[in-house]
Amino acid sequence: IAAEAGASLTQNDQVLTMQSIDPLEAWLFLPDTMWGQLHTGQQVRFRAGKPVEAELIGTVKTIDKVIDSASSTFRCVFTIENPESELPAGFSVFLTWPQK
């Protein structure tokens, strides 16, 4: 909430910001050795860090077509379904391997 109760606001003032956490998105920078091993729509397994500490299934949403030459990585965006909003936003995930 960006405004205090009782504050004077104009039509241009932001009152609140809403955020959807279903699905969650995970952005990972993967080594170039994994290039070609993932495809859009593929399901993958993650190990979630604290406070979740569980195995999760995600789906490849996008794969960048550019490999960063300095880090030898490319960016992938994954989605993790969260229909009951049980998972908080902001926890870390680690790709364990694509699910067959």
Sequence and secondary structure as in RCSB ss.txt:
>XXXX:A:sequence
IAAEAGASLTQNDQVLTMQSIDPLEAWLFLPDTMWGQLHTGQQVRFRAGKPVEAELIGTVKTIDKVIDSASSTFR
CVFTIENPESELPAGFSVFLTWPQK
>XXXX:A:secstr
  S TT    TTS        SSEEEEEEEEGGGTTS  TT EEEEEE TTT SEEEEEEEEE S  BTTTTEEE
EEEEE  TT  S TT  EEEEEE  
